[in-house]
C-alpha cells in the first residue's frame, strides 16, 4: 500500500465550505477510484488554512495512472481546486514503521 | 487526539542508519512520553531523503509542554538530530474526517 500525502493551502475564511466540498469529493469520486483504500483529512492548528490529506492506494499507479488519467481527476479538481491558494504539494510514501496501536 | 506531523529532510545515503535510529528513539523515548498514543513513519518515494513522522498525542500540551520541556526531548534530538539536513517542520493537526476503514 502507498500513501499519497497532499498538502493544501486554501484561501482564508473558506474552511467550512472547503471541508464540505472536499468530503463530498472524497466520498463521491475518490472513494470509487480503483485501488482506493481509505483517506484521512487533517487541519493544521498553527495555520488553519493548511490541510493535509492522506489517501491510501493499493499501488502507486492506482493514483498516478488509473486515477490521474481518468475523467474523475478533472471532476475532483473542479470540486477542490477553486479553494486552493497555492498549487498543492503531493508526494507518495512507503510505510517504514508504525506502533502497534495507531488509532488516529 | 492531536496529530503531530513532522517533516524531515535527512542527509543523503543515511537512510538505513536514520531508520534504525529514529525507530529506536520512538520506541525507547517517545513511546514512554505522557499522552503518547501512537506513531507512523513514512518515507517519500519521489525524494528518499524526505520522511514524514506522525505522532498521535492525547492533547497538544502533551507534546508542546510535557514532552518538549522534559529531559526526554534532548535525548530524542540527540538521537535523530544529527541526521537532519534542515530544520524539521513540525505542526499539529485536528482530524477533520476519515473513511471508515483506514488500514495504513
N, CA and C atoms of all chains as a GROMACS GRO file, in nm:
protein
  624
    1UNK      N    1   0.084  -0.120   0.000
    1UNK     CA    2   0.000   0.000   0.000
    1UNK      C    3   0.088   0.125   0.000
    2UNK      N    4   0.039   0.226  -0.070
    2UNK     CA    5   0.111   0.351  -0.087
    2UNK      C    6   0.030   0.464  -0.024
    3UNK      N    7   0.100   0.554   0.042
    3UNK     CA    8   0.036   0.674   0.097
    3UNK      C    9   0.059   0.792   0.002
    4UNK      N   10  -0.049   0.854  -0.040
    4UNK     CA   11  -0.042   0.984  -0.107
    4UNK      C   12  -0.062   1.089   0.000
    5UNK      N   13   0.032   1.182   0.010
    5UNK     CA   14   0.019   1.290   0.107
    5UNK      C   15   0.010   1.421   0.030
    6UNK      N   16  -0.104   1.488   0.045
    6UNK     CA   17  -0.129   1.612  -0.028
    6UNK      C   18  -0.141   1.725   0.072
    7UNK      N   19  -0.063   1.829   0.048
    7UNK     CA   20  -0.056   1.944   0.139
    7UNK      C   21  -0.125   2.061   0.069
    8UNK      N   22  -0.235   2.109   0.129
    8UNK     CA   23  -0.317   2.213   0.068
    8UNK      C   24  -0.309   2.342   0.149
    9UNK      N   25  -0.300   2.454   0.079
    9UNK     CA   26  -0.317   2.585   0.141
    9UNK      C   27  -0.439   2.649   0.076
   10UNK      N   28  -0.541   2.678   0.155
   10UNK     CA   29  -0.664   2.731   0.096
   10UNK      C   30  -0.678   2.880   0.126
   11UNK      N   31  -0.768   2.944   0.053
   11UNK     CA   32  -0.796   3.085   0.076
   11UNK      C   33  -0.855   3.104   0.216
   12UNK      N   34  -0.832   3.221   0.276
   12UNK     CA   35  -0.884   3.244   0.412
   12UNK      C   36  -1.037   3.243   0.417
   13UNK      N   37  -1.089   3.212   0.533
   13UNK     CA   38  -1.232   3.221   0.562
   13UNK      C   39  -1.319   3.131   0.475
   14UNK      N   40  -1.261   3.022   0.428
   14UNK     CA   41  -1.340   2.929   0.346
   14UNK      C   42  -1.335   2.788   0.403
   15UNK      N   43  -1.298   2.775   0.529
   15UNK     CA   44  -1.276   2.641   0.582
   15UNK      C   45  -1.404   2.557   0.581
   16UNK      N   46  -1.515   2.615   0.620
   16UNK     CA   47  -1.639   2.535   0.625
   16UNK      C   48  -1.678   2.487   0.486
   17UNK      N   49  -1.673   2.578   0.390
   17UNK     CA   50  -1.711   2.540   0.253
   17UNK      C   51  -1.612   2.439   0.196
   18UNK      N   52  -1.483   2.460   0.225
   18UNK     CA   53  -1.383   2.365   0.175
   18UNK      C   54  -1.402   2.227   0.236
   19UNK      N   55  -1.426   2.223   0.364
   19UNK     CA   56  -1.441   2.093   0.430
   19UNK      C   57  -1.564   2.018   0.379
   20UNK      N   58  -1.669   2.090   0.350
   20UNK     CA   59  -1.787   2.025   0.291
   20UNK      C   60  -1.753   1.974   0.152
   21UNK      N   61  -1.689   2.058   0.072
   21UNK     CA   62  -1.661   2.022  -0.067
   21UNK      C   63  -1.565   1.904  -0.076
   22UNK      N   64  -1.458   1.909   0.000
   22UNK     CA   65  -1.358   1.802  -0.015
   22UNK      C   66  -1.412   1.669   0.035
   23UNK      N   67  -1.493   1.672   0.140
   23UNK     CA   68  -1.552   1.546   0.186
   23UNK      C   69  -1.651   1.491   0.082
   24UNK      N   70  -1.721   1.580   0.016
   24UNK     CA   71  -1.811   1.537  -0.091
   24UNK      C   72  -1.730   1.475  -0.205
   25UNK      N   73  -1.620   1.541  -0.241
   25UNK     CA   74  -1.536   1.487  -0.347
   25UNK      C   75  -1.473   1.354  -0.310
   26UNK      N   76  -1.431   1.342  -0.185
   26UNK     CA   77  -1.370   1.217  -0.140
   26UNK      C   78  -1.471   1.102  -0.145
   27UNK      N   79  -1.592   1.130  -0.101
   27UNK     CA   80  -1.690   1.021  -0.089
   27UNK      C   81  -1.757   0.988  -0.222
   28UNK      N   82  -1.765   1.086  -0.311
   28UNK     CA   83  -1.835   1.060  -0.438
   28UNK      C   84  -1.740   1.028  -0.552
   29UNK      N   85  -1.615   1.072  -0.544
   29UNK     CA   86  -1.521   1.050  -0.654
   29UNK      C   87  -1.405   0.961  -0.611
   30UNK      N   88  -1.328   1.007  -0.514
   30UNK     CA   89  -1.207   0.933  -0.476
   30UNK      C   90  -1.241   0.792  -0.426
   31UNK      N   91  -1.346   0.781  -0.346
   31UNK     CA   92  -1.379   0.651  -0.287
   31UNK      C   93  -1.416   0.547  -0.392
   32UNK      N   94  -1.452   0.593  -0.512
   32UNK     CA   95  -1.486   0.499  -0.619
   32UNK      C   96  -1.368   0.466  -0.710
   33UNK      N   97  -1.254   0.526  -0.683
   33UNK     CA   98  -1.138   0.504  -0.770
   33UNK      C   99  -1.079   0.366  -0.748
   34UNK      N  100  -1.026   0.311  -0.855
   34UNK     CA  101  -0.962   0.179  -0.848
   34UNK      C  102  -0.840   0.185  -0.757
   35UNK      N  103  -0.834   0.097  -0.657
   35UNK     CA  104  -0.718   0.092  -0.568
   35UNK      C  105  -0.730   0.182  -0.446
   36UNK      N  106  -0.840   0.255  -0.433
   36UNK     CA  107  -0.860   0.340  -0.315
   36UNK      C  108  -0.879   0.252  -0.193
   37UNK      N  109  -0.804   0.284  -0.085
   37UNK     CA  110  -0.817   0.204   0.038
   37UNK      C  111  -0.856   0.285   0.160
   38UNK      N  112  -0.863   0.415   0.147
   38UNK     CA  113  -0.902   0.495   0.262
   38UNK      C  114  -0.844   0.634   0.255
   39UNK      N  115  -0.894   0.724   0.339
   39UNK     CA  116  -0.841   0.861   0.345
   39UNK      C  117  -0.847   0.913   0.488
   40UNK      N  118  -0.764   1.014   0.512
   40UNK     CA  119  -0.771   1.094   0.634
   40UNK      C  120  -0.749   1.239   0.596
   41UNK      N  121  -0.826   1.327   0.657
   41UNK     CA  122  -0.811   1.469   0.632
   41UNK      C  123  -0.786   1.539   0.766
   42UNK      N  124  -0.675   1.613   0.773
   42UNK     CA  125  -0.640   1.685   0.895
   42UNK      C  126  -0.623   1.834   0.867
   43UNK      N  127  -0.658   1.914   0.967
   43UNK     CA  128  -0.643   2.059   0.956
   43UNK      C  129  -0.541   2.108   1.058
   44UNK      N  130  -0.455   2.199   1.013
   44UNK     CA  131  -0.344   2.247   1.095
   44UNK      C  132  -0.392   2.346   1.202
   45UNK      N  133  -0.345   2.327   1.324
   45UNK     CA  134  -0.380   2.419   1.433
   45UNK      C  135  -0.306   2.551   1.419
   46UNK      N  136  -0.178   2.546   1.387
   46UNK     CA  137  -0.098   2.669   1.381
   46UNK      C  138  -0.132   2.753   1.258
   47UNK      N  139  -0.173   2.687   1.151
   47UNK     CA  140  -0.208   2.756   1.026
   47UNK      C  141  -0.339   2.697   0.974
   48UNK      N  142  -0.453   2.755   1.013
   48UNK     CA  143  -0.583   2.694   0.980
   48UNK      C  144  -0.615   2.691   0.831
   49UNK      N  145  -0.534   2.757   0.748
   49UNK     CA  146  -0.553   2.746   0.604
   49UNK      C  147  -0.481   2.624   0.545
   50UNK      N  148  -0.405   2.556   0.630
   50UNK     CA  149  -0.332   2.437   0.583
   50UNK      C  150  -0.409   2.309   0.618
   51UNK      N  151  -0.425   2.226   0.517
   51UNK     CA  152  -0.485   2.093   0.535
   51UNK      C  153  -0.389   1.989   0.479
   52UNK      N  154  -0.387   1.873   0.543
   52UNK     CA  155  -0.312   1.760   0.491
   52UNK      C  156  -0.409   1.646   0.467
   53UNK      N  157  -0.412   1.601   0.342
   53UNK     CA  158  -0.497   1.490   0.303
   53UNK      C  159  -0.410   1.368   0.278
   54UNK      N  160  -0.443   1.258   0.343
   54UNK     CA  161  -0.376   1.132   0.318
   54UNK      C  162  -0.475   1.039   0.246
   55UNK      N  163  -0.430   0.986   0.135
   55UNK     CA  164  -0.509   0.886   0.065
   55UNK      C  165  -0.423   0.761   0.050
   56UNK      N  166  -0.483   0.649   0.083
   56UNK     CA  167  -0.413   0.520   0.075
   56UNK      C  168  -0.459   0.449  -0.051
   57UNK      N  169  -0.358   0.408  -0.132
   57UNK     CA  170  -0.383   0.340  -0.259
   57UNK      C  171  -0.314   0.204  -0.256
   58UNK      N  172  -0.372   0.109  -0.327
   58UNK     CA  173  -0.312  -0.023  -0.332
   58UNK      C  174  -0.175  -0.016  -0.398
   59UNK      N  175  -0.166   0.055  -0.511
   59UNK     CA  176  -0.038   0.072  -0.578
   59UNK      C  177  -0.020   0.220  -0.615
   60UNK      N  178   0.104   0.259  -0.640
   60UNK     CA  179   0.134   0.396  -0.684
   60UNK      C  180   0.059   0.429  -0.812
   61UNK      N  181   0.054   0.332  -0.904
   61UNK     CA  182  -0.008   0.356  -1.034
   61UNK      C  183  -0.160   0.373  -1.024
   62UNK      N  184  -0.220   0.317  -0.919
   62UNK     CA  185  -0.364   0.342  -0.899
   62UNK      C  186  -0.392   0.491  -0.888
   63UNK      N  187  -0.297   0.566  -0.830
   63UNK     CA  188  -0.315   0.711  -0.822
   63UNK      C  189  -0.261   0.781  -0.946
   64UNK      N  190  -0.134   0.753  -0.978
   64UNK     CA  191  -0.067   0.834  -1.080
   64UNK      C  192  -0.115   0.806  -1.221
   65UNK      N  193  -0.162   0.685  -1.245
   65UNK     CA  194  -0.208   0.649  -1.379
   65UNK      C  195  -0.360   0.632  -1.381
   66UNK      N  196  -0.408   0.532  -1.307
   66UNK     CA  197  -0.551   0.498  -1.315
   66UNK      C  198  -0.639   0.618  -1.279
   67UNK      N  199  -0.603   0.688  -1.171
   67UNK     CA  200  -0.689   0.799  -1.130
   67UNK      C  201  -0.659   0.927  -1.208
   68UNK      N  202  -0.533   0.963  -1.214
   68UNK     CA  203  -0.500   1.094  -1.274
   68UNK      C  204  -0.528   1.098  -1.424
   69UNK      N  205  -0.530   0.983  -1.488
   69UNK     CA  206  -0.559   0.982  -1.632
   69UNK      C  207  -0.705   0.950  -1.661
   70UNK      N  208  -0.787   0.948  -1.557
   70UNK     CA  209  -0.930   0.922  -1.576
   70UNK      C  210  -1.007   1.054  -1.572
   71UNK      N  211  -1.128   1.054  -1.626
   71UNK     CA  212  -1.211   1.175  -1.617
   71UNK      C  213  -1.241   1.216  -1.473
   72UNK      N  214  -1.233   1.121  -1.380
   72UNK     CA  215  -1.261   1.152  -1.240
   72UNK      C  216  -1.164   1.256  -1.184
   73UNK      N  217  -1.042   1.259  -1.236
   73UNK     CA  218  -0.945   1.356  -1.184
   73UNK      C  219  -0.991   1.499  -1.208
   74UNK      N  220  -1.041   1.526  -1.326
   74UNK     CA  221  -1.089   1.662  -1.356
   74UNK      C  222  -1.213   1.696  -1.272
   75UNK      N  223  -1.296   1.596  -1.248
   75UNK     CA  224  -1.415   1.620  -1.164
   75UNK      C  225  -1.374   1.655  -1.020
   76UNK      N  226  -1.275   1.584  -0.971
   76UNK     CA  227  -1.223   1.608  -0.836
   76UNK      C  228  -1.162   1.747  -0.825
   77UNK      N  229  -1.078   1.782  -0.924
   77UNK     CA  230  -1.013   1.913  -0.919
   77UNK      C  231  -1.115   2.026  -0.937
   78UNK      N  232  -1.223   2.000  -1.007
   78UNK     CA  233  -1.326   2.104  -1.021
   78UNK      C  234  -1.392   2.133  -0.887
   79UNK      N  235  -1.398   2.032  -0.801
   79UNK     CA  236  -1.460   2.050  -0.668
   79UNK      C  237  -1.365   2.120  -0.572
   80UNK      N  238  -1.240   2.074  -0.565
   80UNK     CA  239  -1.149   2.126  -0.463
   80UNK      C  240  -1.058   2.237  -0.514
   81UNK      N  241  -1.030   2.240  -0.643
   81UNK     CA  242  -0.934   2.335  -0.698
   81UNK      C  243  -0.964   2.482  -0.667
   82UNK      N  244  -1.090   2.524  -0.674
   82UNK     CA  245  -1.119   2.666  -0.651
   82UNK      C  246  -1.081   2.717  -0.512
   83UNK      N  247  -1.063   2.627  -0.417
   83UNK     CA  248  -1.028   2.669  -0.281
   83UNK      C  249  -0.878   2.691  -0.263
   84UNK      N  250  -0.798   2.640  -0.354
   84UNK     CA  251  -0.653   2.638  -0.332
   84UNK      C  252  -0.592   2.778  -0.350
   85UNK      N  253  -0.515   2.819  -0.250
   85UNK     CA  254  -0.442   2.946  -0.257
   85UNK      C  255  -0.306   2.928  -0.322
   86UNK      N  256  -0.264   2.803  -0.336
   86UNK     CA  257  -0.136   2.772  -0.400
   86UNK      C  258  -0.148   2.632  -0.457
   87UNK      N  259  -0.056   2.597  -0.544
   87UNK     CA  260  -0.059   2.462  -0.601
   87UNK      C  261  -0.038   2.360  -0.489
   88UNK      N  262  -0.118   2.255  -0.486
   88UNK     CA  263  -0.099   2.152  -0.384
   88UNK      C  264   0.038   2.086  -0.398
   89UNK      N  265   0.093   2.044  -0.286
   89UNK     CA  266   0.218   1.968  -0.287
   89UNK      C  267   0.182   1.823  -0.259
   90UNK      N  268   0.205   1.737  -0.358
   90UNK     CA  269   0.162   1.598  -0.349
   90UNK      C  270   0.282   1.507  -0.371
   91UNK      N  271   0.308   1.421  -0.273
   91UNK     CA  272   0.409   1.317  -0.292
   91UNK      C  273   0.358   1.185  -0.236
   92UNK      N  274   0.432   1.079  -0.266
   92UNK     CA  275   0.389   0.944  -0.228
   92UNK      C  276   0.491   0.883  -0.132
   93UNK      N  277   0.443   0.794  -0.046
   93UNK     CA  278   0.527   0.743   0.062
   93UNK      C  279   0.504   0.594   0.083
   94UNK      N  280   0.613   0.528   0.121
   94UNK     CA  281   0.607   0.392   0.177
   94UNK      C  282   0.599   0.401   0.329
   95UNK      N  283   0.538   0.302   0.389
   95UNK     CA  284   0.538   0.293   0.534
   95UNK      C  285   0.670   0.231   0.579
   96UNK      N  286   0.740   0.298   0.671
   96UNK     CA  287   0.863   0.243   0.728
   96UNK      C  288   0.833   0.166   0.855
   97UNK      N  289   0.755   0.225   0.943
   97UNK     CA  290   0.723   0.164   1.071
   97UNK      C  291   0.604   0.233   1.132
   98UNK      N  292   0.534   0.162   1.219
   98UNK     CA  293   0.430   0.224   1.298
   98UNK      C  294   0.416   0.148   1.429
   99UNK      N  295   0.359   0.215   1.527
   99UNK     CA  296   0.336   0.150   1.655
   99UNK      C  297   0.221   0.052   1.640
  100UNK      N  298   0.211  -0.039   1.737
  100UNK     CA  299   0.110  -0.144   1.727
  100UNK      C  300  -0.030  -0.085   1.719
  101UNK      N  301  -0.058   0.012   1.803
  101UNK     CA  302  -0.191   0.071   1.805
  101UNK      C  303  -0.183   0.212   1.751
  102UNK      N  304  -0.237   0.230   1.633
  102UNK     CA  305  -0.249   0.364   1.577
  102UNK      C  306  -0.398   0.387   1.556
  103UNK      N  307  -0.452   0.472   1.637
  103UNK     CA  308  -0.597   0.492   1.634
  103UNK      C  309  -0.634   0.617   1.555
  104UNK      N  310  -0.534   0.700   1.524
  104UNK     CA  311  -0.564   0.828   1.457
  104UNK      C  312  -0.575   0.811   1.310
  105UNK      N  313  -0.780   1.384   2.037
  105UNK     CA  314  -0.645   1.344   2.000
  105UNK      C  315  -0.589   1.442   1.896
  106UNK      N  316  -0.460   1.467   1.908
  106UNK     CA  317  -0.392   1.562   1.822
  106UNK      C  318  -0.285   1.489   1.741
  107UNK      N  319  -0.274   1.528   1.615
  107UNK     CA  320  -0.168   1.473   1.529
  107UNK      C  321  -0.053   1.572   1.522
  108UNK      N  322   0.066   1.525   1.558
  108UNK     CA  323   0.190   1.599   1.529
  108UNK      C  324   0.243   1.546   1.398
  109UNK      N  325   0.266   1.636   1.302
  109UNK     CA  326   0.321   1.595   1.174
  109UNK      C  327   0.457   1.662   1.158
  110UNK      N  328   0.560   1.580   1.152
  110UNK     CA  329   0.697   1.630   1.142
  110UNK      C  330   0.756   1.589   1.009
  111UNK      N  331   0.808   1.688   0.939
  111UNK     CA  332   0.862   1.669   0.805
  111UNK      C  333   1.014   1.680   0.814
  112UNK      N  334   1.083   1.571   0.782
  112UNK     CA  335   1.228   1.566   0.797
  112UNK      C  336   1.295   1.556   0.661
  113UNK      N  337   1.405   1.627   0.645
  113UNK     CA  338   1.495   1.608   0.532
  113UNK      C  339   1.630   1.566   0.588
  114UNK      N  340   1.674   1.446   0.549
  114UNK     CA  341   1.799   1.396   0.607
  114UNK      C  342   1.911   1.402   0.505
  115UNK      N  343   2.033   1.387   0.555
  115UNK     CA  344   2.150   1.384   0.467
  115UNK      C  345   2.143   1.262   0.376
  116UNK      N  346   2.201   1.272   0.257
  116UNK     CA  347   2.195   1.159   0.164
  116UNK      C  348   2.270   1.036   0.215
  117UNK      N  349   2.227   0.921   0.168
  117UNK     CA  350   2.296   0.794   0.194
  117UNK      C  351   2.300   0.754   0.341
  118UNK      N  352   2.203   0.803   0.417
  118UNK     CA  353   2.199   0.766   0.559
  118UNK      C  354   2.064   0.706   0.597
  119UNK      N  355   1.991   0.658   0.497
  119UNK     CA  356   1.855   0.615   0.528
  119UNK      C  357   1.853   0.496   0.624
  120UNK      N  358   1.939   0.399   0.603
  120UNK     CA  359   1.936   0.281   0.690
  120UNK      C  360   1.969   0.318   0.833
  121UNK      N  361   2.073   0.399   0.851
  121UNK     CA  362   2.111   0.439   0.987
  121UNK      C  363   2.003   0.527   1.049
  122UNK      N  364   1.946   0.615   0.969
  122UNK     CA  365   1.840   0.702   1.023
  122UNK      C  366   1.719   0.620   1.065
  123UNK      N  367   1.679   0.526   0.981
  123UNK     CA  368   1.560   0.447   1.013
  123UNK      C  369   1.580   0.362   1.139
  124UNK      N  370   1.702   0.313   1.156
  124UNK     CA  371   1.731   0.238   1.280
  124UNK      C  372   1.725   0.333   1.400
  125UNK      N  373   1.788   0.449   1.386
  125UNK     CA  374   1.797   0.542   1.499
  125UNK      C  375   1.660   0.597   1.537
  126UNK      N  376   1.581   0.638   1.439
  126UNK     CA  377   1.454   0.702   1.474
  126UNK      C  378   1.358   0.598   1.534
  127UNK      N  379   1.363   0.476   1.486
  127UNK     CA  380   1.276   0.374   1.547
  127UNK      C  381   1.320   0.343   1.690
  128UNK      N  382   1.450   0.347   1.712
  128UNK     CA  383   1.498   0.328   1.849
  128UNK      C  384   1.451   0.442   1.938
  129UNK      N  385   1.462   0.564   1.886
  129UNK     CA  386   1.416   0.679   1.964
  129UNK      C  387   1.267   0.676   1.990
  130UNK      N  388   1.191   0.635   1.890
  130UNK     CA  389   1.045   0.628   1.908
  130UNK      C  390   1.009   0.525   2.014
  131UNK      N  391   1.073   0.410   2.008
  131UNK     CA  392   1.033   0.302   2.099
  131UNK      C  393   1.090   0.319   2.240
  132UNK      N  394   1.204   0.385   2.252
  132UNK     CA  395   1.264   0.396   2.386
  132UNK      C  396   1.233   0.529   2.453
  133UNK      N  397   1.201   0.634   2.375
  133UNK     CA  398   1.178   0.766   2.436
  133UNK      C  399   1.035   0.812   2.413
  134UNK      N  400   0.997   0.827   2.286
  134UNK     CA  401   0.865   0.884   2.256
  134UNK      C  402   0.753   0.796   2.313
  135UNK      N  403   0.768   0.665   2.301
  135UNK     CA  404   0.660   0.575   2.344
  135UNK      C  405   0.635   0.582   2.494
  136UNK      N  406   0.733   0.633   2.568
  136UNK     CA  407   0.715   0.646   2.713
  136UNK      C  408   0.663   0.783   2.754
  137UNK      N  409   0.643   0.872   2.660
  137UNK     CA  410   0.601   1.009   2.693
  137UNK      C  411   0.454   1.011   2.733
  138UNK      N  412   0.423   1.101   2.825
  138UNK     CA  413   0.285   1.117   2.871
  138UNK      C  414   0.196   1.161   2.755
  139UNK      N  415   0.089   1.089   2.732
  139UNK     CA  416  -0.005   1.127   2.628
  139UNK      C  417   0.026   1.069   2.491
  140UNK      N  418   0.134   0.994   2.479
  140UNK     CA  419   0.167   0.929   2.351
  140UNK      C  420   0.061   0.823   2.319
  141UNK      N  421   0.012   0.826   2.194
  141UNK     CA  422  -0.090   0.727   2.156
  141UNK      C  423  -0.053   0.645   2.033
  142UNK      N  424   0.058   0.679   1.969
  142UNK     CA  425   0.098   0.600   1.853
  142UNK      C  426   0.182   0.683   1.758
  143UNK      N  427   0.246   0.614   1.664
  143UNK     CA  428   0.324   0.684   1.562
  143UNK      C  429   0.317   0.610   1.431
  144UNK      N  430   0.346   0.683   1.324
  144UNK     CA  431   0.368   0.626   1.192
  144UNK      C  432   0.483   0.699   1.127
  145UNK      N  433   0.570   0.625   1.060
  145UNK     CA  434   0.684   0.682   0.990
  145UNK      C  435   0.677   0.642   0.845
  146UNK      N  436   0.677   0.741   0.757
  146UNK     CA  437   0.670   0.716   0.613
  146UNK      C  438   0.789   0.779   0.543
  147UNK      N  439   0.834   0.712   0.435
  147UNK     CA  440   0.946   0.763   0.354
  147UNK      C  441   0.895   0.797   0.214
  148UNK      N  442   0.941   0.910   0.164
  148UNK     CA  443   0.892   0.960   0.036
  148UNK      C  444   0.954   0.884  -0.081
  149UNK      N  445   0.872   0.849  -0.177
  149UNK     CA  446   0.921   0.781  -0.296
  149UNK      C  447   0.994   0.877  -0.390
  150UNK      N  448   0.938   0.996  -0.410
  150UNK     CA  449   0.997   1.090  -0.506
  150UNK      C  450   1.125   1.154  -0.451
  151UNK      N  451   1.134   1.168  -0.320
  151UNK     CA  452   1.251   1.227  -0.256
  151UNK      C  453   1.288   1.141  -0.136
  152UNK      N  454   1.377   1.041  -0.157
  152UNK     CA  455   1.405   0.944  -0.050
  152UNK      C  456   1.473   1.004   0.073
  153UNK      N  457   1.515   1.130   0.066
  153UNK     CA  458   1.570   1.194   0.185
  153UNK      C  459   1.459   1.257   0.271
  154UNK      N  460   1.335   1.253   0.221
  154UNK     CA  461   1.223   1.309   0.296
  154UNK      C  462   1.148   1.201   0.374
  155UNK      N  463   1.129   1.225   0.501
  155UNK     CA  464   1.048   1.138   0.586
  155UNK      C  465   0.938   1.221   0.652
  156UNK      N  466   0.822   1.160   0.670
  156UNK     CA  467   0.714   1.224   0.746
  156UNK      C  468   0.682   1.134   0.865
  157UNK      N  469   0.694   1.194   0.981
  157UNK     CA  470   0.664   1.122   1.106
  157UNK      C  471   0.534   1.177   1.163
  158UNK      N  472   0.440   1.089   1.190
  158UNK     CA  473   0.315   1.127   1.256
  158UNK      C  474   0.318   1.069   1.397
  159UNK      N  475   0.296   1.156   1.493
  159UNK     CA  476   0.282   1.111   1.631
  159UNK      C  477   0.146   1.157   1.682
  160UNK      N  478   0.076   1.066   1.744
  160UNK     CA  479  -0.057   1.096   1.798
  160UNK      C  480  -0.044   1.117   1.949
  161UNK      N  481  -0.097   1.234   1.993
  161UNK     CA  482  -0.091   1.271   2.135
  161UNK      C  483  -0.234   1.291   2.186
  162UNK      N  484  -0.252   1.264   2.312
  162UNK     CA  485  -0.385   1.284   2.371
  162UNK      C  486  -0.424   1.432   2.364
  163UNK      N  487  -0.332   1.520   2.402
  163UNK     CA  488  -0.357   1.664   2.395
  163UNK      C  489  -0.238   1.732   2.330
  164UNK      N  490  -0.259   1.853   2.282
  164UNK     CA  491  -0.150   1.934   2.225
  164UNK      C  492  -0.039   1.955   2.328
  165UNK      N  493  -0.079   1.983   2.451
  165UNK     CA  494   0.019   2.013   2.556
  165UNK      C  495   0.104   1.892   2.595
  166UNK      N  496   0.052   1.772   2.572
  166UNK     CA  497   0.134   1.654   2.596
  166UNK      C  498   0.262   1.659   2.513
  167UNK      N  499   0.252   1.716   2.392
  167UNK     CA  500   0.372   1.731   2.310
  167UNK      C  501   0.446   1.861   2.341
  168UNK      N  502   0.373   1.973   2.334
  168UNK     CA  503   0.440   2.103   2.338
  168UNK      C  504   0.494   2.139   2.476
  169UNK      N  505   0.431   2.089   2.579
  169UNK     CA  506   0.474   2.122   2.716
  169UNK      C  507   0.537   1.999   2.783
  170UNK      N  508   0.456   1.896   2.802
  170UNK     CA  509   0.503   1.781   2.880
  170UNK      C  510   0.628   1.718   2.818
  171UNK      N  511   0.626   1.701   2.684
  171UNK     CA  512   0.741   1.636   2.622
  171UNK      C  513   0.855   1.733   2.596
  172UNK      N  514   0.823   1.844   2.532
  172UNK     CA  515   0.932   1.933   2.490
  172UNK      C  516   1.004   1.997   2.607
  173UNK      N  517   0.938   2.007   2.720
  173UNK     CA  518   1.004   2.066   2.836
  173UNK      C  519   1.062   1.961   2.930
  174UNK      N  520   1.064   1.839   2.884
  174UNK     CA  521   1.121   1.731   2.966
  174UNK      C  522   1.262   1.699   2.916
  175UNK      N  523   1.343   1.635   3.000
  175UNK     CA  524   1.477   1.592   2.955
  175UNK      C  525   1.470   1.495   2.837
  176UNK      N  526   1.357   1.427   2.820
  176UNK     CA  527   1.344   1.331   2.710
  176UNK      C  528   1.357   1.398   2.574
  177UNK      N  529   1.318   1.524   2.564
  177UNK     CA  530   1.327   1.593   2.435
  177UNK      C  531   1.471   1.603   2.387
  178UNK      N  532   1.561   1.639   2.477
  178UNK     CA  533   1.702   1.649   2.439
  178UNK      C  534   1.759   1.511   2.404
  179UNK      N  535   1.715   1.409   2.475
  179UNK     CA  536   1.761   1.273   2.444
  179UNK      C  537   1.717   1.231   2.303
  180UNK      N  538   1.592   1.264   2.272
  180UNK     CA  539   1.535   1.233   2.140
  180UNK      C  540   1.611   1.306   2.029
  181UNK      N  541   1.633   1.436   2.050
  181UNK     CA  542   1.703   1.514   1.948
  181UNK      C  543   1.848   1.471   1.932
  182UNK      N  544   1.908   1.421   2.039
  182UNK     CA  545   2.045   1.372   2.028
  182UNK      C  546   2.051   1.249   1.937
  183UNK      N  547   1.943   1.173   1.934
  183UNK     CA  548   1.940   1.052   1.850
  183UNK      C  549   1.911   1.087   1.704
  184UNK      N  550   1.812   1.172   1.679
  184UNK     CA  551   1.768   1.196   1.540
  184UNK      C  552   1.829   1.322   1.480
  185UNK      N  553   1.866   1.418   1.563
  185UNK     CA  554   1.913   1.547   1.513
  185UNK      C  555   2.031   1.540   1.418
  186UNK      N  556   2.131   1.455   1.446
  186UNK     CA  557   2.249   1.452   1.358
  186UNK      C  558   2.218   1.414   1.212
  187UNK      N  559   2.105   1.353   1.188
  187UNK     CA  560   2.070   1.312   1.052
  187UNK      C  561   2.006   1.424   0.971
  188UNK      N  562   1.958   1.529   1.037
  188UNK     CA  563   1.877   1.630   0.969
  188UNK      C  564   1.962   1.721   0.880
  189UNK      N  565   1.922   1.732   0.754
  189UNK     CA  566   1.988   1.823   0.660
  189UNK      C  567   1.929   1.963   0.669
  190UNK      N  568   1.814   1.977   0.735
  190UNK     CA  569   1.749   2.106   0.753
  190UNK      C  570   1.666   2.097   0.880
  191UNK      N  571   1.624   2.212   0.929
  191UNK     CA  572   1.541   2.210   1.049
  191UNK      C  573   1.410   2.137   1.018
  192UNK      N  574   1.365   2.049   1.106
  192UNK     CA  575   1.238   1.981   1.084
  192UNK      C  576   1.123   2.083   1.081
  193UNK      N  577   1.022   2.052   1.003
  193UNK     CA  578   0.900   2.133   1.001
  193UNK      C  579   0.793   2.055   1.078
  194UNK      N  580   0.752   2.111   1.191
  194UNK     CA  581   0.660   2.040   1.280
  194UNK      C  582   0.537   2.126   1.305
  195UNK      N  583   0.419   2.071   1.274
  195UNK     CA  584   0.294   2.138   1.310
  195UNK      C  585   0.196   2.034   1.363
  196UNK      N  586   0.087   2.084   1.418
  196UNK     CA  587  -0.013   1.998   1.483
  196UNK      C  588  -0.146   2.010   1.411
  197UNK      N  589  -0.223   1.901   1.415
  197UNK     CA  590  -0.344   1.894   1.335
  197UNK      C  591  -0.458   1.829   1.412
  198UNK      N  592  -0.578   1.879   1.384
  198UNK     CA  593  -0.701   1.811   1.423
  198UNK      C  594  -0.745   1.719   1.309
  199UNK      N  595  -0.816   1.613   1.345
  199UNK     CA  596  -0.877   1.528   1.244
  199UNK      C  597  -1.008   1.591   1.198
  200UNK      N  598  -1.023   1.608   1.068
  200UNK     CA  599  -1.149   1.661   1.012
  200UNK      C  600  -1.241   1.546   0.974
  201UNK      N  601  -1.187   1.448   0.905
  201UNK     CA  602  -1.268   1.336   0.858
  201UNK      C  603  -1.177   1.223   0.817
  202UNK      N  604  -1.231   1.102   0.820
  202UNK     CA  605  -1.158   0.989   0.764
  202UNK      C  606  -1.258   0.885   0.717
  203UNK      N  607  -1.214   0.800   0.628
  203UNK     CA  608  -1.300   0.694   0.579
  203UNK      C  609  -1.316   0.589   0.689
  204UNK      N  610  -1.415   0.504   0.674
  204UNK     CA  611  -1.444   0.406   0.779
  204UNK      C  612  -1.325   0.314   0.801
  205UNK      N  613  -1.268   0.266   0.694
  205UNK     CA  614  -1.157   0.174   0.706
  205UNK      C  615  -1.029   0.243   0.663
  206UNK      N  616  -0.942   0.272   0.758
  206UNK     CA  617  -0.810   0.324   0.724
  206UNK      C  618  -0.711   0.225   0.780
  207UNK      N  619  -0.648   0.153   0.691
  207UNK     CA  620  -0.560   0.046   0.736
  207UNK      C  621  -0.414   0.088   0.734
  208UNK      N  622  -0.385   0.202   0.671
  208UNK     CA  623  -0.244   0.243   0.661
  208UNK      C  624  -0.201   0.324   0.779
   0.00000   0.00000   0.00000
